[in-house]
Amino acid sequence: MKRRVAITGMGAVTPIGGTVREMWAGVRSGRCGIDFITAFDTTDFRVKIAAEVKDADIEERLDKRAAKRMDRFSQLAVIAAKEAYEQSGLADSGFDRDRFGVLVSSGIGGLATIEREHAKALEKGFDRISPFFIPMNIANLAAGNIAIELGARGMCSCVVTACAGGTNAIGDAFRYIRDGYADVMVAGGGEAAITPLGIGGFSAMRALCENNDPARASIPFDRERSGFVMGEGAGILVLEDYEHAKARGAAILGEVVGYGASCDAHHITAPCPDGAGAASAMKQAIADAEISPEQIGYINAHGTSTPLNDSIETAAVKLAFGQHARSLSISSTKSMTGHMLGASGAVEAVITAMAVAEGYLPPTINYKEPDPECDLDIVPNRGRQREMEYAMSNSLGFGGHNASVIFRRPC
């Protein structure tokens, strides 16, 4: 028998707010978290803007000694996990920690640590690299550090599927609980790739927007879109067997009810032109939730602001939903947060869970020029109220990875 899966805690550290409450206030106000990069000197870079986390309060929210042994992507993920865990009320519940797992993604891992230690090695010799170099930079250490911090002794793993990773992590954790392998899972993603190599690498492949006006850079579905804006951050959900949560009197924030994943098997970076792969993930998620397409009221789109993604994702939504696509609202919160790579789907999952719980459609901000190939209701510039029972979040990653997860409002 399939078990229901509840959300009992949420955490986030993002460019528009350092907690879920602050981030959601930013979403509702249409705040843009994109600005000029402060992490390094961009004088010789074509791209000079990104969506940096500005108020993480790392020194106040993490043990100083532990924080020094973590790359920034791990620090952000642990902070978000602690927020979600505190909200869940699990700490004093006496639950079985052998059935408590962690599944947290990162697309790139500790890029800043790699750059810093490589520079040190070239200057002082490779024997002078920090002994914490490897455990700081490998992508699974966000999950590992969270498990250590929270005492999670069950399955602990890391999904690495590029920009689909955060959504895959939540979907896989959902199934792990639903099928009886765990009672509680911490799931999501963390990323911190606003570094010279990160910006330079994506810029070299012409993936980033080179318009350094923060108000016209991340403009999903807009005809003038020209590339994504790099973001950083973390998003975490505490998922729990519904009956387990109810038995201990936990507040139910929502439910995860469906998950679909597919691969385009087409190209290393470009999505399948007809959107069939992304549509397949959406259809799988709907079937998994045992609902009809017409029951979905909102989609948080992958919506990267690249020329190919947004038009192809629009086509995929039409393919998956048919006539109902015209009744859906589909917005991209990357217009506010930038693209957080492996953390994007996790942060967007938190936003989608909040949207369905509060009956509010997040906006696609800074939208000006309509594109006939992106002709669905993208909630332009201003959010609005809309009661709904179900909402979907989509993520699409390099390598052709597609993932969709469906949330239900608390009931």
FENRA-V316269 format. One record per pair of residues at least 4 apart in sequence whose C-alpha atoms are under 7 Angstrom apart, sorted by the first residue. I is the first residue (numbers start at 0). J is the second residue. Records with the same first field share a line. If there is no record, write none. Layout:
BEGIN
I->J ; J
END
This chain:
BEGIN
1->177 ; 178
2->177 ; 178 ; 240
3->177 ; 240 ; 241
4->173 ; 176 ; 177 ; 238 ; 239 ; 240 ; 241 ; 254 ; 255
5->238 ; 239 ; 240 ; 241 ; 251 ; 253 ; 254 ; 255
6->236 ; 237 ; 238 ; 239 ; 251 ; 252 ; 253 ; 254
7->87 ; 237 ; 238 ; 239 ; 249 ; 250 ; 251 ; 252
8->83 ; 84 ; 86 ; 87 ; 236 ; 237
9->19 ; 82 ; 83 ; 235 ; 236 ; 237 ; 349
10->18 ; 19 ; 79 ; 80 ; 82 ; 83 ; 234 ; 235 ; 236
11->17 ; 18 ; 19 ; 79 ; 233 ; 234 ; 235 ; 346
12->16 ; 17 ; 18 ; 55 ; 75 ; 79 ; 232 ; 233 ; 234
13->17 ; 22 ; 52 ; 231 ; 232 ; 233 ; 336
14->32 ; 50 ; 51 ; 52 ; 53 ; 336
15->22 ; 25 ; 30 ; 31 ; 32 ; 336
16->21 ; 22 ; 25
17->21 ; 22 ; 54 ; 55
18->22
19->23
20->24
21->25
22->26
23->27
24->28
25->29 ; 30
26->30 ; 361
27->361 ; 382
29->362 ; 364 ; 381
30->335
31->335 ; 336
32->50 ; 335 ; 336
33->48 ; 49 ; 50 ; 213 ; 336 ; 337
34->48 ; 49 ; 50 ; 213
35->47 ; 48 ; 49
36->47 ; 48 ; 49
41->47
45->209
46->209 ; 211
47->211
48->211
49->228 ; 229 ; 230
50->229 ; 230 ; 231 ; 336 ; 337
51->230 ; 231
52->231 ; 232
56->60
57->61
58->63
60->78
61->66 ; 78
62->66
63->67
64->68
65->69
66->74
68->131 ; 135
69->73 ; 74 ; 135
70->74 ; 109 ; 112 ; 135 ; 136
71->75 ; 191
72->76 ; 108 ; 109 ; 189 ; 190 ; 191
73->77 ; 140 ; 141 ; 189
74->78
75->79 ; 189 ; 232 ; 233
76->80 ; 141 ; 188 ; 189 ; 233 ; 234
77->81 ; 141 ; 144 ; 145
78->82
79->83 ; 233 ; 234 ; 235
80->84 ; 145 ; 235
81->85
82->86
83->87 ; 235 ; 236 ; 237
84->88 ; 89 ; 237
87->237 ; 249
88->249
95->99
96->150 ; 151 ; 152 ; 153
97->151 ; 152 ; 153
98->153 ; 181 ; 182 ; 183
99->151 ; 152 ; 153 ; 181 ; 182 ; 183 ; 184
100->151 ; 152 ; 153 ; 154 ; 155 ; 181 ; 183 ; 184 ; 185
101->142 ; 146 ; 151 ; 154 ; 155 ; 156 ; 184 ; 185 ; 186
102->142 ; 155 ; 156 ; 157 ; 168 ; 172 ; 185 ; 186 ; 187
103->141 ; 142 ; 156 ; 157 ; 158 ; 168 ; 186 ; 187 ; 188
104->157 ; 158 ; 159 ; 164 ; 165 ; 168 ; 187 ; 188 ; 189 ; 341 ; 342
105->138 ; 159 ; 164 ; 188 ; 189 ; 190 ; 341 ; 342
106->159 ; 160 ; 161 ; 162 ; 164 ; 190 ; 340 ; 341
107->138
108->136 ; 137 ; 138 ; 190
109->113 ; 135 ; 136 ; 137 ; 138
110->114 ; 136 ; 192
111->115 ; 194
112->116 ; 132 ; 135 ; 136
113->117 ; 136
114->118
115->119
116->120 ; 128
117->121
118->122
119->123 ; 128
120->124 ; 125 ; 127 ; 128
123->127
128->132
131->135
132->136
133->137
134->140
135->140
139->143 ; 156 ; 157
140->144
141->145
142->146 ; 155 ; 156 ; 157
143->147 ; 155
144->148
145->149
146->150 ; 151
147->151
158->164 ; 167 ; 168
159->164
160->164 ; 396 ; 400
161->340 ; 341 ; 396 ; 397
162->340 ; 341 ; 343 ; 394 ; 395 ; 396 ; 397
163->167 ; 341 ; 344 ; 394 ; 395 ; 396 ; 400 ; 401 ; 402
164->168 ; 341 ; 344
165->169 ; 187 ; 188 ; 341 ; 342 ; 343 ; 344 ; 345
166->170 ; 344 ; 345 ; 394 ; 402 ; 403 ; 404
167->171 ; 402
168->172 ; 186 ; 187
169->173 ; 186 ; 187
170->174 ; 258 ; 404
171->175
172->176 ; 184 ; 186
173->177 ; 238 ; 255
174->178
175->179 ; 180 ; 181
176->180 ; 181 ; 182 ; 183 ; 239 ; 240
182->239 ; 240 ; 243
183->238 ; 239 ; 240
184->237 ; 238 ; 239
185->235 ; 236 ; 237 ; 238
186->235 ; 236 ; 237
187->234 ; 235 ; 236 ; 342 ; 345
188->233 ; 234 ; 235 ; 341 ; 342 ; 345
189->232 ; 233 ; 234 ; 341 ; 342
190->231 ; 232 ; 233 ; 339 ; 340 ; 341 ; 342
191->231 ; 232
192->197 ; 231
193->197 ; 198 ; 229 ; 231
194->198
195->199
196->200
197->201
198->202
199->203
200->204
201->205 ; 206 ; 207
202->206 ; 207
206->226 ; 227
207->226 ; 227 ; 228
208->216 ; 225 ; 226 ; 227 ; 228
210->216
211->216
212->216
214->365
215->365
216->228
217->227 ; 228 ; 304 ; 333 ; 334 ; 337
218->224 ; 304 ; 334 ; 365 ; 366
219->224 ; 302 ; 303 ; 304 ; 309 ; 331 ; 334
220->304 ; 309 ; 370 ; 373
221->366 ; 367 ; 368 ; 369 ; 370
222->368 ; 369 ; 370
223->368
224->304 ; 305 ; 306
225->304 ; 305 ; 306
226->304 ; 305 ; 306
227->303 ; 304 ; 305 ; 338
228->337 ; 338
229->337 ; 338 ; 339
230->336 ; 337 ; 338 ; 339
231->339
232->339 ; 342
233->342 ; 346
234->342 ; 345 ; 346 ; 349
235->345
239->243 ; 244
240->244
241->245
242->246
243->247
244->248 ; 249
245->249
251->409
252->409
253->352 ; 356 ; 406 ; 407 ; 408 ; 409
254->406 ; 407 ; 408 ; 409
255->405 ; 406 ; 407
256->288 ; 405 ; 406 ; 407
257->284 ; 285 ; 287 ; 288 ; 404 ; 405
258->283 ; 284 ; 287 ; 403 ; 404 ; 405
259->280 ; 281 ; 283 ; 284 ; 402 ; 403 ; 404
260->280 ; 401 ; 402 ; 403
261->276 ; 279 ; 280 ; 400 ; 401 ; 402
262->276 ; 399 ; 400 ; 401
263->270 ; 271 ; 276 ; 399 ; 400
264->399
265->271 ; 399
266->270 ; 398 ; 399
267->397 ; 398 ; 399
268->397 ; 398
270->308 ; 399
271->275 ; 276
272->311
273->311 ; 314
274->278 ; 311 ; 312 ; 314 ; 315
275->279 ; 315
276->280 ; 401
277->281 ; 315 ; 401
278->282 ; 315 ; 316 ; 318 ; 319
279->283
280->284 ; 401 ; 402 ; 403
281->285 ; 319 ; 403
282->286 ; 319
283->287
284->288 ; 403 ; 404 ; 405
285->289 ; 290 ; 291 ; 292
286->290
290->294
292->320
293->323
294->389
295->389 ; 390
296->327 ; 328 ; 387 ; 389 ; 390
297->327 ; 328 ; 329 ; 390 ; 391
298->328 ; 329 ; 330 ; 390 ; 391 ; 392
299->329 ; 330 ; 331 ; 347 ; 351 ; 391 ; 392 ; 393
300->329 ; 330 ; 331 ; 392 ; 393
301->331 ; 393 ; 394 ; 395
302->308 ; 309 ; 331 ; 333
303->308 ; 309 ; 333 ; 338
304->309
305->309
306->310
307->311
308->312
309->313 ; 373
310->314 ; 372 ; 373
311->315
312->316
313->317 ; 373
314->318
315->319
316->320 ; 324
317->321 ; 324
320->324
323->327
325->375
327->376
328->376 ; 377 ; 378
329->376 ; 377 ; 378
330->361 ; 362 ; 363 ; 377 ; 378
331->363
332->336 ; 361 ; 362 ; 363
333->337 ; 338
334->363 ; 364
335->364
338->343
339->343
342->346
343->347
344->348 ; 394
345->349
346->350
347->351 ; 392
348->352 ; 392
349->353
350->354
351->355 ; 390 ; 392
352->356 ; 406
353->357
354->358 ; 359 ; 360
355->359 ; 387 ; 388 ; 389 ; 390 ; 407 ; 408
356->408 ; 409
358->384 ; 385 ; 386 ; 387
359->383 ; 384 ; 385
360->382 ; 383 ; 384 ; 385
361->382
362->378 ; 379 ; 380 ; 381 ; 382
363->377 ; 378 ; 379 ; 380
364->379 ; 380 ; 381
365->380
366->379 ; 380
370->374
378->382
388->407 ; 408
389->405 ; 406 ; 407 ; 408
390->405 ; 406 ; 407
391->403 ; 404 ; 405 ; 406
392->403 ; 404 ; 405
393->402 ; 403 ; 404
394->401 ; 402 ; 403
395->400 ; 401 ; 402
396->400 ; 401
END
